[in-house]
Amino acid sequence: MAGSDGIVIGAKGPSNTGFQDPVSEKPAIADRDERSNPESLQAGVQRAEMLRKGWTKQGLILAFTGLFLATLAINFGDYSTQVYTAYTTSAFKRHSAMSAARVVGNITRIGAYPIIAKLGDVFGRAEMFILSILMGAIGYAIYAACENISQYIAAGIFEAIGSTGFALTQQVFVADVTNLIDRGIWSTLPDSLTTIPTLYLGTIVAQRILDHSTWRWGWGMWAIIQPVCSVLLIGTMFYYQKRAPARKSVSESLGWTSTDKWWQRAYNLLWVQLDLPGAVLLLLGLSLFLVPLSLTGSGNSDAWHKGSFIAMLVLGVVFFIAFIVWDAWFATKPFIPYRMIRNRTVLPHASLVH
């Protein structure tokens, strides 16, 4: 059975397809308190709620086909470009700097998770797919053109943001459009099915590129391939977002009026919606805490005798505590809602993950 503004569910209900029925399924996007007051949701979440009600079976098939295609391109790029790392750094004669590049990339990935999640809640899922693909493409383009290790590290920052943002937005999108029973299988299928062939074919393709061209083209071609492979996914999402019932503009979702001045809108976007103070405190806390831990270890334990490492660690803890205080008592739209901090289920799982 199919409704004009819903998803084709099947004869026996939504569990046959794994997708949510906007009528019979409660949304997975917002929690119970927020569903009772939709206006309290951030703009991107409101748009995801409206998009969920506008999906059809055909639309979801196109969207998931696009998701599989985009995920294939992302994973293919990740595995094939690992072959070029040694060739790239040997061109600079700076193999010793690779450890610093890895540290910067890992810290960027960790810091990107909460930022991308917040941006997705404010601007929307399709917009975050665009941002992630764009950042990844910029990273690959810089890799292809880099002439020194500083440019190589800068490329790694862009690529880390792009790959992390895509992976996170992928999981959020799947959670938006699937029911709880089947969410596990649908959230793992895109990466599972695309990782198997790319593990084997990635190195083969990379070697063929090195045989017939250079490592620069090996990096640069993914700046073209990945955006092209993402067109179906992003185009489908924007199409159904445009025709979603009760669709609102970005300004309406953000609560802006025609009488608001530019500085009022800027304040609302940066200070309230994006929680810029919280973002700065969180990034400073994570960076200052993780840098000394990453640069020390069993092979470099003498580094703890340096005052700079101890100072960074202490400042990281201070900034992180300041972030928790800000989000719990001062932020209007916090990164981590206080109700989640008090949740006895969330905290143990978060501590196990990290």
Summary of the structure (lengths in Angstrom):
residues: 354
radius of gyration: 22.1
end to end distance: 43.8
largest distance: 69.3
contacts: 1150
relative contact order: 0.12
helix: 75%
strand: 1%
